[in-house]
Amino acid sequence: MENQVVDLSRIFPGDSEMARRMREFDWSSTDFGSPETWPENLRAAVALSLPSRFPILLWWGPQFALLYNDAYLPWLSEAKRSRALARPGRETWNEIWDIIGPMLEGVWNTGRATWSEDMELYLVRKLPCEEVYVTFSYAPILAPDGKTVDGIFCPCSEVTEKVIGGRRQETLRRLGIRSTEGRTPERVAVLRENPKDVPFAALYLLDDTGKTARMTDAVLPQGQHRLPESVTIADSDSSFWPLASVFRDGRRREVNIETTQGVVGKAWPDPVTRALVLPIPGTTPHRLAGVFVVGVSPRCLLDSAYRTFFDLAACHIGSALSDARAYEEERKRAEALAEIDRAKTAFFSNVSHEFRTPLTLILGPTQEALNAPEHALRGSELDLVYRNELRLLKLVNTLLDFSRIEAGRIEAVYEPTDVATFTAELASTFRSAMQRAGLDFEVNCRPVSEPVFVDHDMWEKIVLNLISNAFKFTFHGKVSVSVRSSDGRVELQVSDTGTGIPEHELAHIFERFHRVATAQGRSHEGTGIGLALVQELAKIHGGAVSVESTEGKGSSFIVRIPKGKDHLPQDRIGGPHTMVSSVVRAEGYVEEALRWLPTETTNVGIQPTEIKPDPTASTISAIAYAVKRRGSELILLADDNADMRDYLGRLLSDQYRVLAVSNGADALEVARKSGADLILADVMMPILDGFGLLRALRADPGTKLKPLILLSARAGEESRVEGLEAGADAYLIKPFTARELLARIGAHLKMARVRAEAADAERRLRGEVEIERNRLRDAFAQSPSPIAIFHGHPHQC
């Protein structure tokens, strides 16, 4: 017996579990037989394998019976461990025998070794079908003859963690890439590329109210997953999916899915029986951005590594959401800044127009007066200069008010005021203008039971800006002004039946520098800050302004301010004015409004012609100066500013006949009918601007050659080049001198005459040539003798 123990210790060396089991094992009942009878190659292989810490499996004999060491035990399930030793390989590894069986047979028959790296196998181990990756070699154990294969030596290494970990790492990497690229619609779709680890997934995001979450992205399986499209956070979970609970408490949930539902992923036919519901933190504390629902692979253990993968995926999706929100906010901020920049550009262009037009009307008459012997402004020229000085003062004061508001340096002085009476007095100043425009004007200011605390200068600007705005954009019907008391507030309402505001513009109507591009008004003049100023002045009173409008039917602006004084800074109630008032009296607004009306007479003795206003809009004016002076050329003048039309009309009427209209549409019609020799047009006009007029004239064969000079308040080389590239013969920037304008007009009329004379001469010469050709043809035809004409070298006939 002692000899037997010593012999077995040599065959099964060491104190490992498998060495002990093999020493105690009853080999006589197996194909191996008693170890004393084992061949030397088998004894050597076993003695080599048992002490090794590397997993080694021996396949022995034609049945490929199993021998293995301790390092190989984790490869076996609990059931297999008790019965795998010395049993045929097919019994132990039946689930993969279709893969490894042919490989073993090949080595047995040929004696050639194999090498398999990262082979995908599905073992009955910790799961009924567990995804496993193995790197291994099958090497033949040869008999003493060196040819016969007695067994197969198999060192093997499980690389499941490496392969699956790499696959998951790649998924996380791609999620990270999509996150940095801001591809928010693809943040969950990228998981579709890894169906082995993510059988299905769904993302629920909170809406803006924070009360409802909706499924925004999903990679869903076939079958009845029962994932709802939306969930109300306050409600109890209506299904076994605990979405609302996770949203409320922010804790993850593990869900067991009934196999009868048939939830099957894309990678395998096995039903998915488990899922996780993970919270996705938001940027706001104690509020989730969303919930991530993900299925667990039926062939992978839900171990710490797998859970970490899901946690990291949720973090990546959360980062993608945060980045997407940041990107969207940055995009909106950039768009807002770009819009402000565009608005400022348009604003400065408009302000340039607003400054340069009155400057032209001030500098022009002043220059003429300086060149005159008396050196004095009189009569209409003095009125013209004074009106435009007031206009400049109003513009400067408006800009100063707005800049003070933006800088927070404007301070109101709130005084108890009978708002109804005060508003009615301000509105009444517009009555004559309304009558001249043919508009009904209703003022209905009901008495307010208690004084309202307002800053008089600011309230005056609110009222006058709104009435002036209504007058500007109303051609027919009426304008109404009302004041009434409502729920602790006072409401000022200015309504009109004018052109109205397009619906898409309503949200921007109170934005600074914003102007409605398609608006049809009595004049194109304006800075785009009037309504923004009204809004800011209303806010200073603790109130607000709103608008209701239907395009083509009219608008209604409502200013609401609270009664009483508790909402106002106490130190500014009845306090002294701390800065010079920038108030512009109502007469300035009315005077400007009157200049928007069609001109009926002139003050230089010019006789009107029969060019009638367009009946569709009272802004259209076709005033003709039929002046018989030294020249016979007819000049068509188009400008929406009445003062500019009067000034240029008087300036040109000494030398030319002049037709003056107030917009581009009238100018186009008159140019086609009157045969004007030159068109002088402002760039910024209502209905059809100067560039639109230019394009229309150049497209008409009857007017395409007519010289056209554009007048513009837009300074700079770019504006000049733009005008010339559009086809204008000249581009004159305001303010310009009378001498420069007359020189330009004279030069272009002269060039037009030269072109016309050249064209006439060409037509005359062509006619003479044709007559002579016909005469020679008749002479040749009637000659009794042959006639030939030779020309060129070598004297061809």
BELQUICOR-V756194 format. One record per helix or strand of 2 or more residues. SS is the DSSP state (@ for helix, = for strand). FROM is the first residue (numbers start at 0). TO is the last residue. If there is no record, write none. Layout:
# BELQUICOR-V756194
[[SS & FROM & TO] [SS & FROM & TO]]
This chain:
# BELQUICOR-V756194
[[@ & 1 & 10] [@ & 16 & 23] [@ & 26 & 28] [@ & 34 & 36] [@ & 39 & 49] [= & 55 & 59] [= & 64 & 67] [@ & 69 & 74] [@ & 77 & 80] [@ & 88 & 91] [@ & 93 & 109] [= & 113 & 122] [= & 129 & 141] [= & 148 & 157] [@ & 159 & 180] [@ & 183 & 185] [@ & 188 & 192] [= & 200 & 205] [= & 211 & 218] [= & 229 & 231] [@ & 242 & 248] [= & 252 & 255] [@ & 258 & 260] [= & 273 & 280] [= & 287 & 294] [@ & 303 & 370] [@ & 378 & 406] [= & 413 & 416] [@ & 418 & 427] [@ & 430 & 435] [= & 439 & 444] [= & 451 & 453] [@ & 455 & 471] [= & 477 & 485] [= & 488 & 495] [@ & 502 & 507] [@ & 529 & 539] [= & 543 & 549] [= & 553 & 561] [@ & 569 & 571] [@ & 585 & 593] [= & 621 & 624] [= & 633 & 637] [@ & 641 & 651] [= & 656 & 660] [@ & 663 & 673] [= & 677 & 681] [@ & 689 & 698] [= & 706 & 711] [@ & 716 & 724] [= & 729 & 732] [@ & 737 & 781]]
